[in-house]
């Protein structure tokens, strides 16, 4: 596992988290999302994964929204039941509204299969927010992975490289604006 150079870590890894991993826990927490979190952590990148960064008593929306607003890059792990979760869609919308760079990973699902459905529990304004964010993410270049035939080590390598590249771009843009 490659580590980031110390100088780069000082420049890139300052806030509480640099990478927010948005995922549907029931589908991906114990495989792709958890593996990406641990792989990035091993490289010296501070990542946020709810099960690793939150403790009992934390206010869910406060903690997650703060992490999203403070991160530099988002990783959205789309899975078959992703769109069933209000939390997943809320996180994705906040990432997109905050103009974060987002690396989509389509895990066991095609982009065309992802749709926000109205089950009658969500206000129309929220549904529109979620649909807009999902469409924006679906049209962002990402990674696709089939858990049956895919190479896990290749996915980790590709996802990590995409995250690091995006972190470096965000840092370069920040330096140019100074």
Order of alpha helices (4+ residues) and beta strands (2+ residues): alpha-beta-alpha-alpha-beta-alpha-alpha-beta-alpha-beta-alpha-beta-alpha
